[in-house]
Amino acid sequence: MSDDLKIDYVEFASGDIAASKKFFTKAFDWSFADYGPTYQAFADAGIDGGIDGTGERSGGAPLVILKTGNLEEAEKRIVAAGGEILRPAYAFPGGRRLHFREPGGNEMAVWSET
C-alpha cells in the first residue's frame, strides 16, 4: 500500500498562538519547534502537526494535510474528483503545498517535499 496521499499532518489555526502552545504543553505534554512568531510545529501528539497564528484561516476545524510525492498530479486528481483549489501551490519551509475544498465543504491541504 502506497503512502502517497495519506494523512500526514494536522494544523490548528489560533488567534493566540502563545496561549495555544501553553495549553497543549500543559494539558498534553506536547513539545514544540518554533518557526517564528506565527507558526509552531508540535510533536509528541500521535501525529505531527502545527499551530498557525497567521490569521489566514479562522479557528474551528483542524486542517488535515495529506502528503504526496507529486503535487501537480495530486492537484489534477483533486480537481477531476470535484474538488476546488482554494490556494494554489506555494512554497513553505520544507516543501510546497496547496489547499482545496472537497465537495462536502471541508478545507484540506496536500504537501510535497519538492
C-alpha positions, 0 to 999 in steps of 0.5 A, a space after each residue: 500500500 502506497 503512502 502517497 496521499 495519506 494523512 500526514 499532518 494536522 494544523 490548528 489555526 489560533 488567534 493566540 498562538 502563545 496561549 495555544 502552545 501553553 495549553 497543549 504543553 500543559 494539558 498534553 505534554 506536547 513539545 514544540 519547534 518554533 518557526 517564528 512568531 506565527 507558526 509552531 510545529 508540535 510533536 509528541 501528539 500521535 501525529 505531527 502537526 502545527 499551530 498557525 497564528 497567521 490569521 489566514 484561516 479562522 479557528 474551528 476545524 483542524 486542517 488535515 494535510 495529506 502528503 504526496 510525492 507529486 503535487 501537480 498530479 495530486 492537484 489534477 486528481 483533486 480537481 477531476 474528483 470535484 474538488 476546488 483549489 482554494 490556494 494554489 501551490 506555494 512554497 513553505 519551509 520544507 516543501 510546497 503545498 496547496 489547499 482545496 475544498 472537497 465537495 462536502 465543504 471541508 478545507 484540506 491541504 496536500 504537501 510535497 517535499 519538492 
